[in-house]
């Protein structure tokens, strides 16, 4: 009887953790004024349907965006003007990639994958703050998961149903 109860409890916990799984960043801290490899972990599709599109919105203050191509997926870089000009190793930069879209692939609801960007976190960003990368997963039959919620003052990502992936900004590293 005890074994059956433990097995049932384990299945409930496993099911609950799977249902609560969300898109997240593998490395959740990075210093301002540095290159950051953003690895978006996508743990499933949408309500049993495979994911066919992954969209990542690039936050202000993040420049020099270079996405990693994925076999079987089409890559689109949507460019635009930044709110201001940023210094990128001595070069003023006032426009660049604002959104990345991987499309045409298929990530089953029972599969896991990673989508990768290399970016520069400008010195204009503030250490101690959290930076959010809103992500939208588009799936079959018009279903979508919108990981775009950003905590209000006094909230944490744990308080949200569909939190945007986040990275805590650290003080700039020393050296060159």
C-alpha positions in Angstrom: 0.0 0.0 0.0 2.8 2.4 0.9 4.6 1.7 -2.4 1.4 2.5 -4.4 0.9 5.7 -2.5 4.5 6.8 -3.1 4.2 5.9 -6.8 1.0 7.9 -7.1 2.5 10.9 -5.3 5.6 10.8 -7.5 3.4 10.7 -10.7 1.4 13.7 -9.4 4.5 15.7 -8.6 6.1 14.8 -11.9 2.9 15.8 -13.8 2.7 19.1 -11.9 6.3 20.0 -12.6 5.9 19.2 -16.3 2.8 21.4 -16.4 4.6 24.3 -14.7 7.7 24.1 -16.9 8.4 27.3 -18.8 10.8 28.8 -21.2 13.9 29.9 -19.2 17.5 31.0 -19.7 20.1 28.4 -18.8 22.6 31.1 -17.4 20.6 33.4 -15.2 23.3 36.0 -14.3 25.7 38.1 -16.4 27.8 41.2 -16.0 26.9 44.4 -17.8 29.4 45.5 -20.4 30.0 42.0 -21.6 29.1 39.4 -24.1 26.3 37.0 -23.0 25.3 33.7 -24.5 21.6 33.5 -24.0 20.4 29.8 -24.1 16.6 29.7 -24.1 15.4 26.3 -22.9 12.1 25.3 -24.4 10.7 22.3 -22.4 7.6 21.4 -24.5 5.1 22.4 -27.1 1.6 23.7 -26.4 -1.2 21.6 -25.0 -0.1 18.5 -26.9 0.8 20.3 -30.1 4.3 20.8 -31.5 6.0 24.2 -31.5 6.7 25.6 -35.0 7.8 29.1 -34.1 9.9 30.6 -31.3 10.0 34.4 -31.1 12.4 36.2 -28.8 12.0 40.0 -28.2 15.4 41.7 -27.5 15.2 44.2 -24.6 16.6 47.7 -24.9 20.2 47.9 -23.9 21.0 44.5 -25.6 22.9 44.9 -28.9 25.1 43.0 -31.3 22.6 40.1 -31.4 23.8 37.1 -33.2 21.4 34.1 -33.2 22.7 30.5 -33.7 21.1 28.9 -36.7 19.2 25.6 -36.0 19.0 22.8 -38.5 15.4 22.4 -39.8 14.4 25.9 -38.7 14.3 29.2 -40.7 16.0 32.1 -38.9 14.7 35.7 -39.2 16.3 38.8 -37.7 14.0 41.7 -37.3 15.9 45.0 -37.1 15.1 48.4 -36.0 16.3 51.6 -34.2 17.3 51.6 -30.6 15.8 54.2 -28.2 19.4 55.7 -28.0 22.9 55.1 -29.3 25.1 52.6 -27.4 28.8 52.3 -27.4 30.0 48.9 -28.8 33.7 48.8 -28.2 34.2 52.4 -29.4 31.6 52.2 -32.2 28.3 54.1 -31.7 25.4 51.7 -32.4 21.9 53.1 -32.9 20.1 50.2 -34.6 20.2 46.4 -34.8 18.3 43.3 -34.1 15.2 43.8 -32.0 13.6 40.4 -32.4 14.7 36.9 -33.5 12.3 34.3 -35.0 13.0 30.6 -35.5 10.2 29.1 -37.6 9.4 26.1 -39.7 10.8 23.5 -37.3 8.9 21.1 -35.1 9.4 20.7 -31.4 7.0 18.0 -30.1 5.1 18.6 -26.9 7.1 15.7 -25.4 10.4 17.1 -26.5 13.0 19.7 -25.3 15.3 22.0 -27.3 17.4 25.1 -26.9 17.6 28.3 -28.9 20.8 30.3 -28.6 21.8 34.0 -29.1 25.0 35.8 -28.5 24.5 39.3 -27.4 26.3 42.3 -25.8 24.9 43.7 -22.6 25.7 47.4 -22.8 27.2 49.3 -19.9 24.0 51.4 -19.9 22.2 48.5 -18.2 22.2 48.7 -14.4 23.8 46.0 -12.2 21.4 44.6 -9.7 18.4 44.8 -12.0 16.8 42.0 -13.9 16.5 41.9 -17.7 13.6 40.2 -19.3 13.5 38.5 -22.8 9.8 38.0 -23.7 9.3 34.7 -25.7 6.3 33.5 -27.7 6.0 29.9 -28.8 3.6 29.3 -31.7 2.1 25.8 -32.1 -0.3 23.9 -34.2 -4.0 24.7 -34.4 -3.3 28.4 -33.5 -2.2 27.6 -30.0 0.6 29.7 -28.4 2.4 30.0 -25.2 3.3 33.7 -24.4 6.2 33.8 -21.9 6.0 37.6 -21.7 4.9 38.5 -18.1 7.3 40.8 -16.2 6.9 41.1 -12.5 5.6 44.4 -11.1 7.2 46.1 -8.2 7.2 43.7 -5.2 6.4 40.6 -7.3 8.8 37.8 -8.4 8.7 35.6 -11.5 7.3 32.9 -9.2 4.1 35.0 -8.8 3.4 34.9 -12.5 1.7 32.2 -14.7 3.8 32.9 -17.8 7.0 34.7 -16.8 9.4 36.0 -19.4 12.9 34.4 -19.2 15.2 36.6 -17.0 18.8 37.3 -16.4 20.1 39.2 -13.3 22.6 41.8 -14.2 25.9 41.8 -12.3 28.5 44.5 -11.8 30.8 44.9 -14.8 33.7 42.5 -14.7 37.2 43.9 -14.5 39.9 43.6 -17.2 39.5 44.3 -20.9 
